[in-house]
Amino acid sequence: MMGPSHALSGAAGWLVGSLALQQFAGIHQTPVQLAVGTAMCAGGALLPDMDMSGRVLTNRGGATVAHTFGVVSLFLAECMEKLSLGIYNLTKGRRDPHRDNGHRTFTHTLPFNVGVGFGVFELCLHFGKPAVLGILFFTFAMALRGLFEKWAARAGWLIVTLAAAAGTLGAYAVLPAGRGYPILGIALGIGGLIHILGDMLTSHGCPVLWPIPTGRKRRWRCYGLPDEVSVKVGGKVEVYVLRTAFWLVSIATAAWMLYQPVLQRFNIKV
């Protein structure tokens, strides 16, 4: 799927999961906590596509997330693509096909996304404010690029960067003090896993079982839907059906979770 679809699916997934935890486990979040978690999961759902690079010097091509910070993020995407391709070549089986790029390889595996989530969890837990600020900033920028793609493209990377910085400082100022915020790692990891599920709706799929051999001496076998029922990347089903569904689910879930806090905030009784 394309970047905006991934970001929307991450936001919808976090909101639905938060509602389930609220209803069945009694775990409540403040509006700010809910917004931060949603943004983190939306940004995390874009991160695996950092392995899709474009033309760095001309600031063209590449995945949505690769344009977050202009040529800087395009260069990072180029490095990630080459790293992923190198890992593919080092670990591929005899019957795994030759590849010229690393897209949908290492960053689209369970070990990578679980590892990112765990790594961010540990960073926030042990290093506190500096780690939290850096992770919030980077992820907020990705979320803005994915959720508001047309605005971000018109505004440019500098405005997106400034908006992410302002959102980071504002969110950190009102979040409960004295916490390491390890839940940020959980949100990022879940976003990455939602990305994988989204790409498995396409015919190409993802190598979700890597590095486990899957027969015929292959380690990078991709699993997706058959052509007859798969979602075409950038097609009408993705752009109009899935994105609309993700928006509706996100809006309805957020409204359901936030109406009571809003009423209490303004002392409105119903």
Secondary structure, DSSP 4 states (H G I P E B T S, - for coil): --HHHHHHHHHHHHHHHHHHHHHHT-----HHHHHHHHHHHHHHTTGGGGG--EETTTTEES-GGGGTTTHHHHHHHHHHHHHHHHHHHHH--TTSPP-SS-TTSGGGSHHHHHHHHHHHHHHHHHH-HHHHHHHHHHHHHHHHHHHTHHHHHHH-HHHHHHHHHHHHHHHHHHSPSS---THHHHHHHHHHHHHHHHHTTSSS-B-TTTTS--STT-S---B---TTTPPPTTSHIIIIIIHHHHHHHHHHHHHHHHHHHHHHHTT---
